[in-house]
């Protein structure tokens, strides 16, 4: 799994790509297929395994982000310690949505939307490595993330005639996180912490 740092470094190594395909593709397809076939019990069992894998994703993504910043190569012309705030926030958001989704697993409508938001919080990294796409800046990252949130909102409006509250506050959190991480990345306190992490 890669965080936003992988987007801007345009990393396309074989191991990273296989990691992404396994987690983004395999887990999503398996869980969706269990639910589509009404195998909710199987979905529940797989979901617990998915929680373990999600923890591994956070660990691996954070380690990769720190290692990339330590090499000083997140993206040309950008301070790697400043930029480290971006992928770290990716991991924080992903973990927060996953944990909340697990806590709300008995509320299926809330649970599935929180899982979607968890994927939205990191899917930009995968999209950013598509060869024909230029490396996105912060505003592009925000627009790409909110596009998926907007798709969920539209689905709710068409199918339910109202938007589930998870999309309201989840979308707001994702939107606010983009400028917030840039502000935090520019502070002396963050630079001191990033320096310690990348030693």
Beta strands, then each sheet from edge to edge (+ up, - down):
end
